[in-house]
Amino acid sequence: MIKSVFGDRLDRWVRAAFPFLFLWPLNPNLLTVVGTAISLAAAVAFAVSWLVTGGVLMIAGGFFDLVDGVVARHRGVTTRFGAFLDATLDRLADMAVLLGIAMHFSFAGEPGLVLLTGYTLVVSVLVSYTQARAEISLVSFRVGLLERAERVLILAAGALFGLMIPALWVIAIGSTITVVQRVTHAYREMERIDAAERTGLGRNT
């Protein structure tokens, strides 16, 4: 939702706030990998119950995830592989972080919270998968309440302020709503396309 609302303004704000990123020919794919490595470190921190450290590392990893695309667009070096790498490593980071949180609750003897974290992991992945799958057939598919940026911010805030359980509930519910929104929107748009194609075939026969 953040990207949908602010769009290209995010690029301008990043360039204005962090001009040093654009002084050197940084490799956007390297920024993506570094951000993922930091997120994996956050997952380890969560697993050993260093929640505040995990929250700080999540914000740092999210920063790299934000600026890699801005740097690529600024330098005019956006590539299909870069987009593929970014999306793939985002999924890795998301799953690793939530797995780390599930391990934290498991070690604490909280099976109900392990289940909540596992459900949050599943619906978070579905949010991303529904978009990726829909974009094979649809040109634009920016639909839904809760995207990755919101999930990272909510989870990091929950870790930093001792509100991890409420944060997981917000993400679980928000992601469920987002999946339903995306499936519903995909159904309407794909049915419209299929109907138009059937009409076109009928006219040609």
Secondary structure, 3 states (H helix, E strand, C coil): CHHHHHCCHHHHHHHHHCHHHHCCCCCHHHHHHHHHHHHHHHHHHHHCCCHHHHHHHHHHHHHHHHHHHHHHHHHCCCCHHHHHHHHHHHHHHHHHHHHHHHHHHHHCCCHHHHHHHHHHHHHHHHHHHHHHHHCCCCCCCCCCCCCHHHHHHHHHHHHHCCCHHHHHHHHHHHHHHHHHHHHHHHHHHHHHHHHHHHHHHHHHC
